[in-house]
Amino acid sequence: MLNIAALFLVITALLAYLNHRFIRMPTTIGVMSAALVLSLSLVGLNALGVAESLLQYERSLLRSIDFSQVLMQGMLSLLLFAGALHVDLSELKTYRLPVILLAVLGTLLSTLLVGYGMWFVLPFVGVEIPLMYCMCFGALISPTDPIAVMGILKSAGAPKELELVIAGESLFNDGVGVVIFSLLLEMLTSGAAPTPAHGLQLLLFEAGGGLLFGFVLGYLTFRLLKSVDSYQVEVLLTLATVTGGYALASQLHVSGPLAMVVAGLMIGNHGRALAMSDTTRNYLDMFWELVDEILNAVLFVLIGMEVLLVVFSASLLVAACLAVVVTLLARLLMVGLPAMLFRGVFKLPHGSWKVLTWGGLRGGISVALALSLPLGADRDTVVSLTYGVVVFSILVQGLSIGYVTRRSVESA
């Protein structure tokens, strides 16, 4: 395992260097694009009878890694905490109503809209999967990925309040989406639909329990940070909070992602203001910024390379294009339209609804959830659809969100 981790770090470092030196895209987009081009180039060379051994080696390397496990049980806790650490809670409170509405109600309604929408349109292109798989696809693709969103928003030039709403929504709808997906996956594997009371109980226990656990975890860490003045110890305490807290959340069967977001918000606000010296703040920020940047780069390289394990055909490519359209339409109806009609509630600049719609980026979490479905042809179809939406989201939406922001908000 150590050799595999070392190899991926080397690949990521080289691709990051090439991107910074020659391509000059945002790091996450650049390394993913380079990994994608590299993998597809090996496929092309293999078709010409060249580099077959390299292609087989990359495929075996990727098969040796459980992408879903690596992200959901490894990287995700660190990335969510790092993202929440730099969100100003006092500013986020101003926009708490739109963030809650988008994260909870928007994700739930989008799951239904995407699920039924895909179930309706897929037969027209010769692709058919059961309704429950369509609903699982809706649940895993509806939440915006905080890792992708927050990494790309930094360079988009969006107004502060708009960036805050998008970042806040992405941090919380991720946890909500995982809970909804877990409920649907339970229905899929058991073959029986739970009662509404059971579904509500699961939602309240996992989501509510995650929020409460994150608050307790953040408060305990805050008290520990306040009792010492040593940046080495304090940085170590935050790292232990994330790794140990996420593992404990899994054992308690509460939402680890939501717990990490709440703990990150508490330590990044109350902890930063009341429990840290200037020296500790600087070291803490530098440490978690480096963790964020490194893991983001590795994750997006993995996403780019995963194309070798995705099953594609002509009909699936068309279906993936339809999935992009359905997903964007759901985003427009569930997020963009309310932001346009209820500007007084959202308190955002004119034209923000366009940015909210186009800025709903999907990333590794969607791919990881798709890969956690039961093995079979239906799972392979969902993975292909998910991968198509994620690649479009990062490469097309991610590269153009800055342009859309400048055109929409400034010209409105």
C-alpha positions in Angstrom: 0.0 0.0 0.0 2.9 2.3 0.8 4.3 1.8 -2.7 1.0 2.5 -4.3 0.6 5.8 -2.3 4.2 6.8 -3.2 3.6 6.1 -6.9 0.4 8.2 -7.0 2.1 11.1 -5.2 4.9 11.0 -7.8 2.4 11.0 -10.6 0.5 13.8 -9.0 3.6 15.9 -8.4 4.8 15.5 -12.0 1.4 16.4 -13.5 1.1 19.3 -11.1 4.5 20.5 -12.3 3.6 20.1 -15.9 0.3 22.0 -15.3 2.0 24.9 -13.4 4.9 25.1 -15.9 3.1 24.7 -19.2 -0.7 24.2 -19.1 -1.5 26.9 -16.4 -5.0 25.8 -15.6 -6.3 25.8 -12.0 -4.5 23.0 -10.3 -7.4 20.6 -9.8 -8.6 21.0 -13.4 -5.1 20.9 -14.8 -4.0 17.7 -13.1 -7.3 15.9 -13.9 -7.1 17.0 -17.6 -3.5 15.8 -17.8 -4.3 12.4 -16.2 -7.4 12.0 -18.4 -5.3 12.8 -21.6 -2.5 10.4 -20.4 -4.9 7.6 -19.8 -6.8 8.0 -23.1 -3.4 8.3 -24.9 -2.5 4.9 -23.6 -5.8 3.5 -24.9 -5.1 5.0 -28.3 -1.5 3.7 -28.4 -2.8 0.3 -27.3 -5.2 0.3 -30.3 -2.1 0.8 -32.5 -0.4 -2.1 -30.9 1.9 0.1 -28.8 2.2 0.5 -24.9 -0.1 -2.5 -24.1 2.0 -3.3 -21.1 1.7 0.2 -19.7 -2.1 0.3 -20.2 -2.4 -3.1 -18.4 -0.2 -1.9 -15.6 -2.3 1.3 -15.1 -5.5 -0.7 -15.1 -4.2 -3.2 -12.5 -2.9 -0.3 -10.4 -6.3 1.3 -10.4 -8.1 -2.0 -9.6 -5.8 -2.4 -6.6 -7.3 0.8 -5.2 -10.9 0.9 -3.8 -11.6 4.5 -4.9 -14.8 4.6 -2.9 -13.0 3.5 0.3 -10.0 5.8 -0.2 -12.2 8.9 -0.6 -15.1 8.2 1.7 -13.0 6.7 4.6 -9.7 8.5 4.0 -9.5 11.8 2.1 -13.1 13.2 2.7 -12.8 13.9 6.4 -9.6 15.9 5.9 -10.9 17.8 2.8 -14.2 18.8 4.4 -12.5 20.0 7.6 -10.0 22.0 5.6 -12.8 23.6 3.6 -14.9 24.5 6.6 -12.0 25.8 8.5 -11.8 28.9 6.4 -15.5 29.7 6.2 -16.5 32.8 8.3 -19.4 31.6 10.5 -20.6 35.2 11.2 -21.0 35.8 7.5 -22.5 32.4 6.8 -25.2 33.1 9.5 -26.5 35.9 7.3 -27.3 33.4 4.5 -28.3 30.5 6.7 -31.8 30.3 5.3 -30.9 30.0 1.6 -28.0 27.6 2.5 -30.4 25.3 4.6 -33.1 25.4 1.9 -30.6 24.6 -0.9 -28.7 21.9 1.1 -31.8 20.1 2.4 -34.9 20.7 0.4 -33.0 21.4 -2.8 -31.0 18.2 -2.6 -34.1 16.1 -1.8 -36.2 17.5 -4.6 -33.3 17.4 -7.1 -32.9 13.7 -6.3 -36.5 13.0 -7.2 -36.3 15.2 -10.3 -33.1 13.6 -11.6 -34.1 10.1 -10.7 -37.5 10.2 -12.5 -36.1 12.3 -15.3 -33.4 9.7 -16.1 -35.9 6.8 -15.8 -38.0 8.6 -18.4 -35.3 9.6 -20.9 -32.9 6.7 -20.9 -35.1 4.2 -22.8 -35.2 6.7 -25.7 -31.4 6.0 -26.3 -31.6 2.3 -25.7 -30.4 2.3 -22.1 -32.7 0.9 -19.4 -32.0 0.6 -15.7 -34.5 0.0 -12.8 -36.1 3.1 -11.2 -34.2 2.5 -7.9 -30.9 2.8 -9.7 -32.1 6.0 -11.3 -33.0 7.3 -7.9 -29.6 6.4 -6.5 -28.1 8.3 -9.4 -30.2 11.2 -8.5 -29.1 11.1 -4.9 -25.4 10.8 -5.7 -25.3 13.5 -8.4 -27.6 16.1 -6.9 -25.3 17.4 -4.1 -22.5 19.7 -5.3 -19.1 18.5 -4.4 -17.4 20.8 -1.8 -14.0 19.6 -2.9 -14.6 20.6 -6.5 -16.6 23.7 -5.7 -14.3 25.3 -3.1 -11.1 24.5 -5.1 -12.4 26.1 -8.3 -14.3 29.0 -6.7 -11.1 30.5 -5.4 -10.2 31.6 -8.9 -13.7 32.3 -10.2 -13.8 35.9 -9.0 -17.4 35.6 -7.6 -18.7 38.2 -5.2 -18.0 37.3 -1.6 -21.7 36.7 -0.6 -22.3 34.5 -3.7 -19.1 32.5 -3.0 -20.2 32.1 0.6 -23.7 30.7 -0.3 -22.3 28.2 -2.9 -19.5 27.1 -0.5 -22.0 26.8 2.4 -24.5 24.8 0.3 -21.8 22.5 -1.0 -20.4 21.7 2.5 -23.8 20.8 3.9 -25.6 19.2 0.9 -22.9 16.7 0.7 -23.8 15.2 4.0 -27.5 15.3 3.2 -26.9 13.6 -0.1 -24.9 10.8 1.5 -27.7 10.2 3.9 -30.4 10.1 1.2 -28.1 7.8 -0.9 -27.6 5.5 2.1 -31.4 5.2 2.5 -32.0 4.4 -1.2 -29.1 1.9 -1.2 -30.7 0.2 1.8 -33.9 -0.1 -0.2 -32.1 -1.4 -3.2 -30.2 -4.1 -1.4 -33.0 -5.2 0.9 -35.6 -5.1 -1.9 -38.2 -3.6 0.5 -39.1 0.1 0.8 -38.8 1.4 4.4 -41.8 3.2 5.9 -41.8 7.0 5.9 -41.2 6.9 9.6 -38.1 4.7 9.2 -36.8 7.0 6.5 -37.3 10.1 8.6 -35.7 8.4 11.6 -32.7 7.5 9.6 -32.4 11.0 8.2 -32.8 12.6 11.7 -30.4 10.2 13.4 -27.6 10.3 10.8 -27.9 14.0 9.8 -28.9 15.3 13.2 -26.5 13.0 15.0 -23.7 14.1 12.7 -24.4 17.8 13.4 -24.6 17.2 17.2 -21.5 15.0 17.2 -19.6 17.6 15.2 -20.6 20.3 17.7 -19.4 18.3 20.7 -16.2 17.3 18.9 -15.5 20.9 17.9 -16.2 22.2 21.4 -14.0 19.6 23.1 -11.2 20.4 20.7 -11.7 24.1 21.3 -11.3 23.6 25.0 -8.1 21.6 24.5 -6.7 24.3 22.1 -7.4 27.0 24.6 -5.5 25.3 27.4 -2.2 25.2 25.5 0.0 27.6 23.6 2.1 25.4 21.3 1.5 25.4 17.6 2.9 21.9 17.1 0.5 20.4 19.7 -2.4 22.4 18.5 -2.0 21.4 14.8 -1.7 17.8 16.0 -4.9 18.2 18.0 -6.8 19.3 14.9 -5.4 16.4 12.9 -6.5 14.0 15.6 -9.9 15.6 15.8 -10.5 14.9 12.1 -9.1 11.4 11.8 -10.3 10.1 15.1 -13.6 12.0 15.0 -14.5 10.7 11.5 -13.7 7.1 12.6 -15.8 7.5 15.7 -18.7 8.9 13.7 -18.7 5.8 11.5 -18.9 3.6 14.6 -21.8 5.7 16.0 -23.5 5.5 12.5 -23.9 9.3 12.3 -22.9 11.5 9.4 -19.1 11.9 9.4 -19.2 14.5 6.6 -21.6 16.8 8.5 -19.6 16.2 11.7 -16.4 17.4 10.0 -18.1 20.5 8.6 -19.4 21.5 12.0 -16.2 20.8 13.8 -14.2 22.7 11.1 -16.6 25.7 11.4 -16.2 25.8 15.2 -12.4 25.5 15.3 -12.0 27.9 12.3 -14.1 30.6 14.0 -14.3 30.3 17.8 -11.1 28.4 18.0 -9.2 30.8 15.8 -10.5 33.9 17.6 -10.3 32.7 21.2 -8.0 29.8 21.5 -5.0 30.4 19.3 -2.0 32.8 19.2 -1.0 34.5 15.9 1.8 32.0 15.5 -0.6 29.0 15.8 -3.1 30.6 13.4 -0.4 31.0 10.8 0.9 27.4 11.1 -2.6 25.9 11.3 -3.7 27.8 8.1 -0.5 26.7 6.3 -0.8 23.1 7.4 -4.4 22.7 6.4 -4.0 24.6 3.2 -1.2 22.2 2.2 -3.3 19.2 3.2 -6.2 20.6 1.1 -4.0 21.3 -2.0 -2.1 18.0 -1.9 -5.2 15.8 -1.4 -7.2 17.7 -3.9 -4.5 17.2 -6.5 -4.2 13.4 -5.8 -8.0 13.0 -5.9 -8.4 14.7 -9.2 -5.5 12.7 -10.7 -7.4 9.6 -9.5 -10.6 10.8 -11.1 -8.8 11.4 -14.4 -7.2 8.0 -14.4 -10.4 6.2 -13.5 -11.6 6.6 -17.1 -9.8 3.3 -17.9 -12.2 1.4 -15.6 -15.4 3.1 -16.9 -17.5 1.1 -19.4 -18.6 3.2 -22.4 -20.5 2.6 -25.6 -22.1 4.8 -28.2 -25.5 4.5 -26.4 -23.9 5.2 -23.0 -22.1 8.3 -24.3 -25.4 9.7 -25.5 -27.0 8.7 -22.2 -24.2 10.6 -20.4 -25.0 13.7 -22.4 -28.6 13.4 -21.5 -27.6 13.0 -17.8 -25.7 16.3 -18.1 -28.8 18.0 -19.4 -31.1 16.5 -16.8 -28.7 17.3 -14.0 -28.3 20.9 -15.1 -32.1 21.3 -15.6 -32.7 20.0 -12.1 -30.1 22.4 -10.8 -31.8 25.3 -12.6 -35.3 24.4 -11.3 -34.2 23.6 -7.7 -31.6 26.3 -7.2 -31.4 28.8 -10.0 -35.2 29.5 -10.2 -35.8 30.0 -6.5 -32.7 32.3 -6.3 -34.2 34.3 -9.2 -37.8 34.4 -7.9 -36.9 35.0 -4.2 -34.0 37.4 -4.3 -35.1 39.0 -1.1 -34.6 35.7 0.8 -31.3 34.9 -0.9 -29.9 38.4 -0.6 -27.6 38.0 -3.6 -26.7 40.3 -6.5 -28.6 40.4 -9.8 -27.7 37.5 -12.0 -26.6 35.3 -9.2 -29.0 32.5 -10.2 -26.9 31.9 -13.3 -23.8 31.4 -11.3 -25.6 29.2 -8.7 -26.9 27.0 -11.6 -23.6 26.7 -13.5 -21.5 26.6 -10.4 -23.0 23.3 -9.1 -19.9 21.3 -9.7 -19.8 17.5 -9.1 -16.6 15.6 -8.2 -15.1 12.6 -6.6 -17.8 12.0 -4.0 -20.3 11.3 -6.8 -17.9 8.8 -8.4 -17.2 7.2 -5.0 -20.9 6.7 -4.2 -21.6 5.2 -7.7 -18.8 2.7 -7.2 -20.3 1.6 -3.9 -23.4 0.3 -5.6 -23.8 -3.6 -5.9 -21.7 -5.1 -8.7 -23.6 -5.6 -12.0 -24.5 -4.2 -15.3 -26.9 -1.6 -13.8 -24.1 -0.4 -11.5 -21.7 -0.1 -14.5 -24.3 2.1 -16.3 -24.7 4.4 -13.3 -20.9 4.7 -12.9 -20.6 5.6 -16.6 -23.4 8.3 -16.3 -21.8 9.6 -13.2 -18.3 9.8 -14.7 -19.7 11.7 -17.7 -21.4 14.3 -15.6 -18.4 14.7 -13.3 -16.0 15.2 -16.2 -18.3 17.7 -17.9 -18.8 19.5 -14.6 -15.1 19.9 -13.9 -13.7 20.5 -17.3 -16.6 22.6 -18.9 -18.3 24.2 -16.0 -15.2 24.5 -13.9 -13.2 26.3 -16.7 -16.0 28.6 -17.6 -17.5 29.5 -14.2 -15.2 32.6 -13.9 -16.5 33.8 -17.3 -20.1 33.1 -16.4 -19.7 34.9 -13.1 -18.2 38.1 -14.7 -20.8 38.2 -17.4 -23.8 37.4 -15.2 -23.2 39.4 -12.1 -21.5 42.4 -13.6 -23.9 42.8 -16.5 -27.0 42.3 -14.5 
